[in-house]
Structures are given as C-alpha cells and as structure tokens.
Amino acid sequence: MVEAESGSLMLENERQRQQYEKCLDEIANQVAQALLAHKGAIFKMLIQEEAMLISQAYMYRLLTTGLLSEVDSCLV
C-alpha cells in the first residue's frame, strides 16, 4: 500500500513539474514577444526622429543659403 501511494505521489509530482515547466515556457515566450514588440517600437521611433532631424537640417540649409526663397518661387 505504501509503495502504491509512493508511486502515485511520484507520478503526481512529475505531472506538476511538467505543468510548471510548460507555464514557464509560455511566460518566457510572452516576455520575448513583448521585448521584440518594444524593440520594434523604439526602432520606429528612432527612425522617425532621424527623419525629422534630417528634414530640419535640410530646411536650415535652405534658409541659410537663401535657397528657400527660390524653392518657394518655383512652387507658386
């Protein structure tokens, strides 16, 4: 009887360990997906910021060289 109970407890322990490992794997996957999404959002933000800085530098160059008035006259 004790052996049967011991075997039953060992099986239950193994089942719980496998379930615990599965939960940890799922959590790890969710964390990885969240990190990738965050990384993608940061990359997109950096690209947008870089584009804005390039645009501002270009406008500054146009203003300081007097080319902006030439561009405006072409658009009219």
N, C-alpha and C positions, 0 to 999 in steps of 0.2 A: 504494500500500500504506500509506504514512504517512497519507494522507488518510482512508482507511478506518479505520485504527486510531484516529486523532484523533476521527473521528465516533463511533466505538464508545465511546471514553472519555468524550466529551461526553454521550452518552446514559446511560451508567452513572452519571456524576456527577449528572445531572438526576434519575435514578431514586432515587439515595441521598438527594439533597436533599429530594425529596418524601416519602420514607420518614421522614427526620429530622423534617420539619415535622409529619407525622402523629403521630409519637411525642410531640412537644412539645405538640400539641393534646390528646392523650389525658392527658398528665401535668397540663396546665392544668385540664382538666375534673375530674380526680380531686382536685386541690388545692381547686378551687372547691366540690366536693361535700363535702369534709372540713370546709372552713371553714363552710359552711352548716349542717352537722350540729353542729359545735361551737357555733356561734351559737345554734342551737335549744336545745341542752342548757343553755347559760348562761342563756338567756331563761327556760326552765322552772325552773331552779334559783332565779333571782331572783324569779319569781312565787311559788314555794313559800316562800321566805324572807319575802317581803312578807306572805303569808297568815299565816305563823306570827307575825310581829310584830304584825299586826292582832289576831290571836287573843289574844296576850299582853297587848296594850294593853286589850282588852275585858275580859279576866279581871282585870287590875289595877284597872280602873274598877269592876268588880263588887265586888271585895274592899274597895276604899277607900270605896265608898258604902254598903256594907252590903247591897247587893242580892243578893250571892251566897247569903246565908242564905235570902233569900226565894225564890230560884230553886231551891235545894235542897229547901225545904219543899214546893214545887209538884211536884217530881219524886217525892216519897215517897208 
